[in-house]
Amino acid sequence: MRLPILGYILVLSLTAQAAQEKKASHELMKREQSAKLAFKQKQFEDVVNLLNPYTDEVSASSFITLAGAYNELKDFKNLVRILSLLSEKRPKDYHVHFMLGDAHIKLASDSKDVRKRQEEEDAGVAAFRTALRLNRRFRPAHQALVNFFQTAGLNHEAREQLNDMLKTFGDRGEIHADLCRLNSIDGFLQQAIKHCRRAMTLAPNFPESYVYLAQTYFDQKSLDKAETTLVQAARKFPKSEFVQYGAGQFFLKKNNYPVATKYLKRAVASQSESARSQRSLANALFESGLSKESLSHFLKACQIDQTAQGDLLGAASRLRLKGENMLAQEFSMASANCKK
């Protein structure tokens, strides 16, 4: 029996449609493969041109490729847009929400508008929290919140997040180390001592905990304990600029300039581009009467951080008062050379 004409037309139409869909699918696959190759070759604008018009069709992995390209191009507005689209497609994917949070924070830091920056920061925090709601043990989201709160000066929120991490991950030395530092900085002395000591037990190779414990003892006026802690730390971490600088500063405050000089020379040897160590060493040498030796360190500090220029000018004034006019002139001339 012959098919009616309409039947023939329908069969031909469906066959043509299937062939067209197969061809379109093949072309899309080729486009996605080309985009991945372009990304590997760091041709990020080509990635955008290949994928951006097809976000209604491409796979989730191509969304990630496109997001990566926008991130490399520092186009954070479009990075947020693409990851927002992906989060709608994959609402239970905590990795995507984490990446979206990071994108919002990057866009916030790129914004000069205060209101817009606050909106993006709030959106970033919300996305990180969504990631944690989906997977409470996803540590990168915890750490991202801690980092953001600390950068924003929200130390109370940072401490709360760190305490939540202790509940989630257990007794971890690096978490206690962060709590040690934050409590010490904020003047919560008893809490600082507790967390610093715990950090030193669980993570004895974190030098910062020793310095913050010493600072806490110093704030408590327990100078002997502070000194003992710093000397032990300086012996344990001879190449740590952080520790050697901390010890040097302690003895500088005690006006024990020769001992301060010893530690600050080690700090500078560990990290010559540390403006604070160069500056403190210069002051320790100057106060020890080694004015000429201090000049190179004053100048180095000034070249790294021009706020140290005032130290040079102040030293020049003091030299003039002592009648050392030629050396004072050298210090004054050096202050004009603060820029590298």
PyMOL commands that set and color helices and strands:
alter all, ss='L'
color gray80, all
select helices_A, chain A and resi 5-40+44-54+60-72+76-89+94-109+114-134+139-151+155-169+173-186+189-202+207-219+223-236+241-253+257-270+275-287+291-304+306-321+325-335
alter helices_A, ss='H'
color red, helices_A
deselect
rebuild
show_as cartoon
